[in-house]
Amino acid sequence: MGVQVLILASADIGGVLLLTSSFDYLGLGVQAPTPSWGLLISEGQKYVREAPYLALIPGIAIFLVVIGANLVSQRFTSERELSTLRRRKKARA
């Protein structure tokens, strides 16, 4: 039961982060004094010619966290499948 929760949670982290960042970028999420990656991208977009890193760094951070969460979820899933296969082999023997 605990492994299933970890798989679902790690799989959902990426989607939730993308959703909240998108809302914040569009101005539908948190407001200016509260830091958010979507809000940082939105504010950094104004200065993209002078300082492109203001928009790029939060975007890269979102990308890395989403990829990392997906890799963790994939790892939990493969470990669970391997343990299920091992139990089936023991049951047959």
C-alpha positions as a Markdown table, in Angstrom:
| # | Residue | x | y | z |
|---|---|---|---|---|
| 1 | Met | 0.0 | 0.0 | 0.0 |
| 2 | Gly | 2.8 | 2.5 | 0.9 |
| 3 | Val | 4.7 | 1.9 | -2.4 |
| 4 | Gln | 1.5 | 2.6 | -4.4 |
| 5 | Val | 1.0 | 5.9 | -2.6 |
| 6 | Leu | 4.7 | 6.8 | -3.4 |
| 7 | Ile | 4.2 | 5.9 | -7.0 |
| 8 | Leu | 1.0 | 8.0 | -7.3 |
| 9 | Ala | 2.5 | 10.9 | -5.4 |
| 10 | Ser | 5.7 | 11.1 | -7.4 |
| 11 | Ala | 3.8 | 10.8 | -10.6 |
| 12 | Asp | 1.4 | 13.6 | -9.7 |
| 13 | Ile | 4.1 | 16.0 | -8.5 |
| 14 | Gly | 5.1 | 16.9 | -12.1 |
| 15 | Gly | 1.5 | 17.5 | -13.2 |
| 16 | Val | 0.6 | 19.6 | -10.2 |
| 17 | Leu | 3.8 | 21.7 | -10.6 |
| 18 | Leu | 3.1 | 22.4 | -14.2 |
| 19 | Leu | -0.5 | 23.2 | -13.5 |
| 20 | Thr | 0.2 | 25.6 | -10.7 |
| 21 | Ser | 3.1 | 27.2 | -12.6 |
| 22 | Ser | 0.8 | 27.7 | -15.6 |
| 23 | Phe | -1.9 | 29.4 | -13.5 |
| 24 | Asp | 0.7 | 31.6 | -11.8 |
| 25 | Tyr | 2.2 | 32.6 | -15.2 |
| 26 | Leu | -1.3 | 33.6 | -16.5 |
| 27 | Gly | -2.0 | 35.6 | -13.3 |
| 28 | Leu | -4.6 | 33.2 | -12.0 |
| 29 | Gly | -2.6 | 31.8 | -9.1 |
| 30 | Val | -0.6 | 33.5 | -6.3 |
| 31 | Gln | 0.0 | 37.2 | -6.5 |
| 32 | Ala | 3.2 | 39.3 | -6.6 |
| 33 | Pro | 4.7 | 39.2 | -3.1 |
| 34 | Thr | 4.4 | 35.4 | -3.0 |
| 35 | Pro | 7.2 | 33.7 | -4.9 |
| 36 | Ser | 6.3 | 31.1 | -7.5 |
| 37 | Trp | 8.1 | 29.7 | -10.5 |
| 38 | Gly | 5.3 | 30.6 | -12.9 |
| 39 | Leu | 5.2 | 34.2 | -11.5 |
| 40 | Leu | 9.0 | 34.4 | -11.9 |
| 41 | Ile | 8.8 | 33.4 | -15.5 |
| 42 | Ser | 6.0 | 35.9 | -16.1 |
| 43 | Glu | 8.0 | 38.7 | -14.5 |
| 44 | Gly | 11.2 | 37.7 | -16.1 |
| 45 | Gln | 9.6 | 37.8 | -19.5 |
| 46 | Lys | 9.5 | 41.6 | -19.3 |
| 47 | Tyr | 13.3 | 41.7 | -19.2 |
| 48 | Val | 14.1 | 38.8 | -21.5 |
| 49 | Arg | 16.2 | 41.0 | -23.8 |
| 50 | Glu | 18.4 | 42.5 | -21.1 |
| 51 | Ala | 18.5 | 39.5 | -18.7 |
| 52 | Pro | 17.2 | 36.3 | -20.3 |
| 53 | Tyr | 18.3 | 34.2 | -17.2 |
| 54 | Leu | 15.4 | 35.8 | -15.2 |
| 55 | Ala | 12.9 | 33.7 | -17.3 |
| 56 | Leu | 15.2 | 30.8 | -18.2 |
| 57 | Ile | 16.3 | 29.7 | -14.7 |
| 58 | Pro | 12.7 | 29.2 | -13.3 |
| 59 | Gly | 11.8 | 27.4 | -16.5 |
| 60 | Ile | 14.8 | 25.1 | -16.2 |
| 61 | Ala | 14.0 | 24.5 | -12.6 |
| 62 | Ile | 10.5 | 23.4 | -13.4 |
| 63 | Phe | 11.8 | 21.2 | -16.2 |
| 64 | Leu | 14.3 | 19.5 | -13.9 |
| 65 | Val | 11.8 | 18.9 | -11.1 |
| 66 | Val | 9.2 | 17.5 | -13.4 |
| 67 | Ile | 11.7 | 15.2 | -15.1 |
| 68 | Gly | 13.1 | 14.2 | -11.7 |
| 69 | Ala | 9.6 | 13.4 | -10.3 |
| 70 | Asn | 8.8 | 11.3 | -13.4 |
| 71 | Leu | 12.1 | 9.4 | -13.0 |
| 72 | Val | 11.4 | 8.7 | -9.4 |
| 73 | Ser | 7.9 | 7.5 | -10.2 |
| 74 | Gln | 9.3 | 5.3 | -13.0 |
| 75 | Arg | 11.9 | 3.8 | -10.6 |
| 76 | Phe | 9.2 | 3.0 | -7.9 |
| 77 | Thr | 7.1 | 1.4 | -10.6 |
| 78 | Ser | 9.9 | -0.8 | -12.0 |
| 79 | Glu | 10.9 | -1.8 | -8.5 |
| 80 | Arg | 7.3 | -2.8 | -7.6 |
| 81 | Glu | 7.0 | -4.8 | -10.9 |
| 82 | Leu | 10.3 | -6.6 | -10.1 |
| 83 | Ser | 9.2 | -7.5 | -6.6 |
| 84 | Thr | 5.9 | -8.8 | -8.0 |
| 85 | Leu | 7.7 | -11.0 | -10.5 |
| 86 | Arg | 10.1 | -12.4 | -7.8 |
| 87 | Arg | 7.1 | -13.3 | -5.6 |
| 88 | Arg | 5.4 | -15.1 | -8.5 |
| 89 | Lys | 8.6 | -17.1 | -9.3 |
| 90 | Lys | 8.8 | -18.1 | -5.6 |
| 91 | Ala | 5.2 | -19.2 | -5.6 |
| 92 | Arg | 5.7 | -21.4 | -8.7 |
| 93 | Ala | 8.8 | -23.1 | -7.3 |
